Amino acid sequence: MTQADHYRDQSNRAKRLAKAVKDPEASQKLNEMAEEFRLYAERLEQTH
C-alpha cells in the first residue's frame, strides 16, 4: 500500500464516520478531515 492509498483510505473512513455520527459539528470536522486526506493523497501521487 502506498502512502497515497493510506491517505485515501483515511479519507474514506472519515467520510463513513461523518455519516454515522449524530453530532453535526463532529460530522463537519470529519468531512473536513476527509477532504484534507484526499488532497494529501493527490499531492503524494503527483510527486511520485
Legacy VTK file of the C-alpha trace (Angstrom):
# vtk DataFile Version 3.0
C-alpha trace
ASCII
DATASET POLYDATA
POINTS 48 float
0.000 0.000 0.000
1.392 3.374 -0.986
1.192 6.464 1.197
-1.385 7.879 -1.211
-3.500 4.733 -0.763
-3.208 5.080 3.001
-4.473 8.659 2.968
-7.242 7.783 0.521
-8.353 5.040 2.932
-8.270 7.526 5.806
-10.401 9.904 3.747
-12.976 7.187 3.100
-13.011 6.211 6.770
-13.579 9.813 7.842
-16.448 10.139 5.339
-18.114 6.999 6.712
-17.750 8.236 10.275
-19.120 11.653 9.320
-22.289 9.969 8.070
-22.582 7.816 11.197
-22.168 10.405 13.946
-25.150 12.335 15.255
-23.230 15.463 16.294
-23.301 17.985 13.414
-20.033 19.632 14.496
-18.230 16.299 14.632
-19.669 15.366 11.250
-18.470 18.636 9.736
-14.972 18.211 11.181
-14.763 14.638 9.875
-15.796 15.802 6.412
-13.111 18.492 6.543
-10.545 15.895 7.570
-11.696 13.611 4.747
-11.098 16.377 2.229
-7.651 17.120 3.682
-6.697 13.437 3.473
-7.963 13.274 -0.123
-5.953 16.327 -1.152
-2.843 14.984 0.555
-3.217 11.685 -1.323
-3.476 13.612 -4.599
-0.328 15.587 -3.805
1.565 12.424 -2.978
0.552 10.870 -6.283
1.695 13.943 -8.200
5.152 13.827 -6.627
5.716 10.117 -7.280
LINES 1 49
48 0 1 2 3 4 5 6 7 8 9 10 11 12 13 14 15 16 17 18 19 20 21 22 23 24 25 26 27 28 29 30 31 32 33 34 35 36 37 38 39 40 41 42 43 44 45 46 47
